Amino acid sequence: MFDKLAINDVAQIRIVDGKGEVVLAVKDKRWVVKQRGDYSANYQDIGDLLVKLPDLKVVQTENVGASLLPRLKLVQPGGDATKDAGKDATKDTGKDATKDAGKGKDADSAGTLLELSDKSGKVIATLLLGKKVIKIEDSPLPIKQEIPVGRYVLSPGSQTVLVVSDALNSAEAKPERWLAKDFFKAERIKSLAASGDGVQWKIARDEEYGQWKFADGAGQLDPSAAVAAVNALTALTFTDVAVGVKADSFDKPRTFVAETYDNLTYTITIAKKPDSDNYYLSFTVSGEPPRERTPEKGEKPADKERLDKQFAESLKKLDERIKLEKSLAGWTYVVAVKSLEPLLKERAQLIATPRKAPDAKR
């Protein structure tokens, strides 16, 4: 099946099911997701899938008639109508080439076509993945635990259904599932301002571990609300990359500007994604971190070498992070509203609620 596969020769992976398609390809020495405008793919996930294939073991064989293939989800996705779908997917910048794959058929009975090609475009391996084999295990909870332990598969031209030793859970025809999830992290923030869509506020602190306050000095800021808003920018994640959407076309945008103690400025623009609970997000990062260390107060000469070394190592990591973040800027991302909730508050919602005085004892 894949036992003779030379995984280093694989330059494109095409996965198609009854609902969509994803094409992963090597471009400029990196893996990209074609349906997401050649956004970087998760190299680790691709590597994990390719490494599994030569080690697949056949644990069962079954002679199944064509009428029973739908039960095992081993129907060719799209049939003849989409047999050649995706040939031009490498030229597509965002539209799924097989968006309509499976129309006219029951998409739930379609299998998942896994197709591997070399750098010349020649298909070197193909396999139709079907229903997963599930093992039921006892669980401390009342609900039994279902664990995928294998999968029904069908090789091209073969009439024999095989069961292989791995469920190949990652082989999904979902472009968003294959995206590299590296993202920016606005750390060591000293001020954070929000504006737009009827919102205007700014919070700041005098020192890195100091207390957050409203920058205009008016009102008592709720410390927990301030910390939650700042932390949201250090742990932000995205669910997808939007192709063909620009920040200047955002409807009712809101902008956040975060200035850090590393002399960096992050400008983040968000807007509600139509017909969704999610948001579009774009960002830029600017500034230059200090290249020299400021000696600590009361620093001893014996500590200088150690502290200088620590500073140099931290600066190197920071420079690498900034380089990565600048390469990610310019794209538009889809972010779940839950991740942004601490940032979406209006100024009045950031004000601390006065504590009620305890009732006087009678």
ZADRENKOL-336328 format. One line per field, with one value per residue (C-alpha): residue in three letters; x, y, z. Coordinates in Angstrom, 3 decimals. Layout:
N
kelo = ALA_... $
c1 = X_... $
c2 = Y_... $
c3 = Z_... $
END
This chain:
362
kelo = MET_PHE_ASP_LYS_LEU_ALA_ILE_ASN_ASP_VAL_ALA_GLN_ILE_ARG_ILE_VAL_ASP_GLY_LYS_GLY_GLU_VAL_VAL_LEU_ALA_VAL_LYS_ASP_LYS_ARG_TRP_VAL_VAL_LYS_GLN_ARG_GLY_ASP_TYR_SER_ALA_ASN_TYR_GLN_ASP_ILE_GLY_ASP_LEU_LEU_VAL_LYS_LEU_PRO_ASP_LEU_LYS_VAL_VAL_GLN_THR_GLU_ASN_VAL_GLY_ALA_SER_LEU_LEU_PRO_ARG_LEU_LYS_LEU_VAL_GLN_PRO_GLY_GLY_ASP_ALA_THR_LYS_ASP_ALA_GLY_LYS_ASP_ALA_THR_LYS_ASP_THR_GLY_LYS_ASP_ALA_THR_LYS_ASP_ALA_GLY_LYS_GLY_LYS_ASP_ALA_ASP_SER_ALA_GLY_THR_LEU_LEU_GLU_LEU_SER_ASP_LYS_SER_GLY_LYS_VAL_ILE_ALA_THR_LEU_LEU_LEU_GLY_LYS_LYS_VAL_ILE_LYS_ILE_GLU_ASP_SER_PRO_LEU_PRO_ILE_LYS_GLN_GLU_ILE_PRO_VAL_GLY_ARG_TYR_VAL_LEU_SER_PRO_GLY_SER_GLN_THR_VAL_LEU_VAL_VAL_SER_ASP_ALA_LEU_ASN_SER_ALA_GLU_ALA_LYS_PRO_GLU_ARG_TRP_LEU_ALA_LYS_ASP_PHE_PHE_LYS_ALA_GLU_ARG_ILE_LYS_SER_LEU_ALA_ALA_SER_GLY_ASP_GLY_VAL_GLN_TRP_LYS_ILE_ALA_ARG_ASP_GLU_GLU_TYR_GLY_GLN_TRP_LYS_PHE_ALA_ASP_GLY_ALA_GLY_GLN_LEU_ASP_PRO_SER_ALA_ALA_VAL_ALA_ALA_VAL_ASN_ALA_LEU_THR_ALA_LEU_THR_PHE_THR_ASP_VAL_ALA_VAL_GLY_VAL_LYS_ALA_ASP_SER_PHE_ASP_LYS_PRO_ARG_THR_PHE_VAL_ALA_GLU_THR_TYR_ASP_ASN_LEU_THR_TYR_THR_ILE_THR_ILE_ALA_LYS_LYS_PRO_ASP_SER_ASP_ASN_TYR_TYR_LEU_SER_PHE_THR_VAL_SER_GLY_GLU_PRO_PRO_ARG_GLU_ARG_THR_PRO_GLU_LYS_GLY_GLU_LYS_PRO_ALA_ASP_LYS_GLU_ARG_LEU_ASP_LYS_GLN_PHE_ALA_GLU_SER_LEU_LYS_LYS_LEU_ASP_GLU_ARG_ILE_LYS_LEU_GLU_LYS_SER_LEU_ALA_GLY_TRP_THR_TYR_VAL_VAL_ALA_VAL_LYS_SER_LEU_GLU_PRO_LEU_LEU_LYS_GLU_ARG_ALA_GLN_LEU_ILE_ALA_THR_PRO_ARG_LYS_ALA_PRO_ASP_ALA_LYS_ARG $
c1 = 0.000_2.354_5.182_7.441_6.494_9.489_8.024_10.791_9.503_6.050_5.575_1.789_-0.996_-4.552_-7.414_-10.981_-14.228_-17.906_-17.922_-14.641_-10.975_-7.578_-4.340_-1.070_1.984_5.649_6.312_9.580_10.807_7.828_4.481_1.456_-2.337_-3.508_-7.117_-5.861_-3.799_-0.608_-0.640_1.952_0.848_1.587_4.743_4.533_1.029_2.047_5.150_3.146_0.741_3.465_5.486_2.442_1.658_4.596_3.957_0.274_-0.491_-3.389_-5.209_-8.251_-9.482_-13.089_-14.765_-17.552_-20.003_-20.389_-23.836_-22.292_-19.519_-21.687_-22.071_-18.290_-18.040_-15.995_-17.801_-15.489_-16.124_-17.942_-17.867_-16.984_-18.174_-15.261_-12.754_-10.467_-11.509_-8.591_-6.206_-5.997_-6.215_-2.605_-3.643_-6.563_-6.062_-8.930_-11.938_-12.371_-12.059_-14.422_-16.851_-19.689_-18.061_-20.577_-23.664_-26.228_-24.845_-25.062_-21.973_-22.080_-21.405_-18.438_-14.959_-11.910_-9.536_-5.876_-3.622_0.140_2.154_5.816_7.292_6.530_2.852_2.877_0.579_2.703_0.151_-3.625_-5.914_-9.618_-10.234_-13.555_-15.299_-13.209_-13.041_-14.103_-13.154_-15.430_-13.650_-14.930_-14.724_-15.149_-17.996_-21.403_-20.687_-18.569_-15.379_-15.098_-11.536_-10.693_-8.235_-8.314_-9.965_-11.560_-9.639_-9.780_-6.841_-7.316_-8.565_-8.978_-12.221_-10.950_-11.686_-8.857_-8.797_-5.566_-4.034_-4.373_-7.509_-5.558_-7.611_-5.648_-6.524_-9.352_-10.348_-10.539_-8.071_-8.301_-7.226_-3.820_-2.830_0.314_-1.045_1.869_0.474_1.595_1.996_1.921_3.878_5.103_2.391_2.642_-0.437_-3.478_-5.924_-9.209_-11.082_-13.773_-17.363_-18.365_-15.673_-12.844_-10.596_-6.941_-5.301_-1.655_0.772_3.840_6.008_5.895_4.354_2.495_-1.211_-3.294_-5.135_-7.164_-4.663_-6.860_-6.953_-10.757_-12.608_-11.553_-10.365_-11.342_-7.923_-9.243_-10.863_-7.612_-5.521_-7.991_-7.842_-4.050_-3.738_-6.051_-3.328_-0.684_-2.708_-4.731_-5.375_-7.142_-9.419_-8.937_-7.365_-9.709_-8.739_-9.758_-10.775_-8.832_-8.758_-9.920_-13.140_-14.004_-17.494_-17.579_-13.961_-12.462_-8.753_-6.474_-2.988_-0.687_2.670_5.187_8.247_10.259_9.531_7.142_3.726_0.993_-1.963_-4.862_-8.032_-11.114_-14.616_-17.570_-17.565_-20.916_-23.390_-21.063_-20.135_-16.491_-14.410_-12.017_-8.654_-5.599_-2.522_0.810_3.876_6.409_9.302_12.756_13.700_16.619_19.936_21.768_20.933_20.297_22.212_20.032_20.031_22.785_24.094_27.340_30.226_30.218_26.652_27.310_28.517_25.579_23.020_24.572_24.368_20.716_19.930_21.628_19.752_16.424_17.120_17.878_14.586_12.717_14.256_13.211_9.682_9.416_10.612_7.936_5.213_6.032_5.730_2.258_1.099_-0.830_-3.052_-6.632_-7.526_-10.751_-10.839_-13.486_-15.461_-14.653_-10.974_-11.788_-14.447_-12.113_-11.189_-14.728_-15.831_-16.794_-15.175_-18.089_-17.671_-14.036_-14.915_-14.707_-18.025_-18.125_-18.279_-21.371_-20.851_-21.634_-24.954_-24.627_-25.297_-28.461 $
c2 = 0.000_2.757_0.471_1.599_5.266_7.625_10.373_12.804_12.667_13.917_17.555_17.746_16.208_16.411_15.420_15.396_14.299_14.795_18.328_19.934_19.744_20.822_20.895_21.081_21.774_22.653_26.192_28.085_25.282_25.480_23.718_25.905_25.573_26.389_27.124_29.780_31.826_29.824_30.520_28.407_24.900_23.101_21.202_19.033_17.777_17.054_15.204_13.152_12.037_11.160_9.201_7.071_5.979_3.570_1.927_1.173_-2.471_-4.391_-6.057_-7.327_-7.905_-8.057_-8.810_-6.268_-5.765_-2.359_-1.927_-2.068_0.465_3.441_1.862_1.848_5.390_4.104_5.886_7.962_11.616_13.448_10.497_11.156_14.747_15.667_13.015_15.761_18.371_20.134_19.783_23.552_23.937_25.021_28.102_28.842_31.577_30.815_29.212_25.502_23.753_20.996_23.101_21.287_17.849_15.188_17.117_14.674_12.015_11.457_13.289_11.295_8.061_9.498_8.477_10.678_10.578_10.876_11.606_12.191_13.742_14.511_17.890_17.254_16.796_13.062_11.126_8.605_7.182_7.170_5.698_6.027_6.311_5.159_4.623_4.536_1.419_2.333_0.572_1.015_1.341_1.694_5.151_6.525_8.571_7.016_7.459_4.825_6.108_5.635_5.389_5.228_2.343_1.693_2.538_0.897_1.724_0.879_0.960_2.125_-0.669_-3.103_-4.843_-5.810_-3.602_-3.444_-2.413_-0.633_-0.217_3.575_5.733_8.544_11.119_14.049_13.280_15.814_17.880_21.067_23.814_25.504_22.276_22.370_25.982_26.747_28.263_30.559_33.960_37.235_37.678_41.203_40.715_43.125_45.632_49.057_50.670_49.481_51.741_50.917_53.079_52.866_51.632_54.012_52.806_54.907_53.972_53.629_51.882_52.118_51.286_53.164_50.064_46.538_44.950_48.067_48.678_49.342_52.680_54.673_56.820_59.913_59.421_59.442_56.552_53.529_50.784_47.199_45.439_42.045_43.482_45.238_42.105_40.021_42.481_42.533_38.767_38.275_39.727_37.371_34.215_35.065_32.270_32.115_29.507_30.286_32.625_34.748_35.173_38.263_40.313_43.507_45.508_48.651_46.843_45.923_47.006_49.012_48.212_48.564_49.226_48.342_49.791_48.021_49.559_47.324_47.696_46.244_49.419_47.532_48.734_46.316_47.731_45.283_45.895_43.721_43.641_41.283_38.551_38.636_35.880_34.600_34.959_35.244_38.300_39.256_40.422_42.033_43.402_45.137_45.284_48.103_49.364_48.174_46.584_48.078_46.682_47.386_46.398_49.011_47.994_47.167_49.387_48.271_45.743_44.084_43.719_39.948_39.760_41.746_38.857_36.649_39.412_40.440_36.844_36.570_39.830_38.672_35.370_37.106_39.657_36.887_35.155_38.450_39.291_35.870_36.378_39.846_38.490_35.783_38.215_40.632_37.749_37.006_40.628_41.582_38.508_38.605_36.067_34.645_34.760_33.314_35.905_34.090_34.928_38.614_39.058_40.718_43.323_44.050_45.844_49.499_51.932_51.784_48.009_48.436_50.565_48.816_48.182_49.937_47.545_47.680_48.685_45.876_46.151_47.650_45.218_45.857 $
c3 = 0.000_1.240_2.387_-0.475_-0.221_-0.182_1.971_1.020_-2.576_-1.562_-2.622_-2.591_-0.531_-1.793_0.497_-0.825_0.793_-0.013_1.382_0.402_-0.430_0.798_-1.174_0.765_-1.347_-1.083_-2.286_-1.810_0.470_2.803_3.018_2.245_2.206_-1.315_-0.347_2.062_-0.362_0.260_3.988_5.804_6.704_9.949_9.046_12.163_11.300_7.707_8.880_11.364_8.625_6.122_8.672_9.559_6.012_5.356_8.732_8.157_8.884_7.353_10.235_8.344_4.780_3.655_0.332_0.188_-2.656_-4.258_-2.677_0.804_0.192_1.276_4.720_5.071_3.631_0.720_-2.096_-4.294_-3.329_-6.110_-8.477_-12.094_-11.876_-9.666_-10.674_-11.966_-9.414_-7.850_-10.801_-10.887_-7.124_-6.957_-8.934_-6.634_-4.047_-1.755_-3.408_-2.771_-6.128_-5.024_-3.048_-4.783_-4.619_-3.772_-4.919_-6.166_-3.849_-0.144_1.084_4.317_2.425_0.542_1.551_1.941_-0.992_-0.021_-2.982_-2.855_-5.692_-6.320_-7.307_-10.994_-10.189_-10.809_-8.474_-6.586_-4.129_-3.679_-1.055_-0.300_3.446_4.808_8.114_11.274_13.409_16.932_20.141_23.154_26.486_30.010_31.518_35.064_33.579_32.794_29.053_27.339_25.718_21.954_20.632_16.896_16.442_12.700_9.407_6.393_3.212_-0.463_-2.866_-6.481_-8.732_-5.845_-4.917_-1.471_1.507_4.012_7.658_8.609_12.027_12.277_12.061_10.320_12.212_10.817_7.182_6.981_3.952_6.027_5.036_8.457_10.162_8.398_9.054_11.052_14.248_15.135_16.131_17.639_21.393_22.732_25.968_28.646_27.753_29.382_27.792_25.895_24.057_22.352_19.840_17.195_16.994_19.787_22.190_23.626_26.537_27.463_30.393_31.467_34.267_35.485_35.875_34.546_37.611_38.707_39.055_35.944_35.808_33.326_31.416_31.789_35.555_35.714_37.312_39.330_36.980_37.798_38.127_37.058_33.923_33.000_33.494_31.476_28.549_28.552_28.914_25.947_23.709_25.062_24.457_21.351_18.846_15.489_13.952_10.262_7.717_5.600_1.957_0.009_3.065_3.771_6.991_5.175_4.218_7.812_8.882_12.129_13.047_16.480_16.922_19.830_20.254_22.697_23.597_25.349_27.556_24.651_22.627_20.359_19.239_18.207_16.275_16.116_14.104_14.492_13.018_13.288_10.659_8.819_9.733_12.437_16.084_15.060_14.232_11.478_12.826_11.287_13.020_12.549_14.766_14.744_16.831_17.782_21.120_23.092_21.905_25.175_28.715_31.375_34.534_37.501_40.551_42.909_40.410_41.462_38.990_39.616_38.245_35.077_32.909_33.881_33.326_30.014_28.818_29.866_28.073_24.862_24.885_25.512_22.781_20.286_21.049_20.858_17.475_16.153_17.459_15.891_12.550_12.670_13.731_10.921_8.446_9.848_9.682_6.598_6.673_7.897_10.551_11.931_15.730_18.030_19.964_23.230_22.788_22.350_25.035_27.602_24.949_23.779_26.921_26.871_29.276_31.712_31.948_33.020_36.036_39.386_41.103_44.495_47.395_49.521_53.105_55.538_57.357_60.808_63.634_65.502 $
END
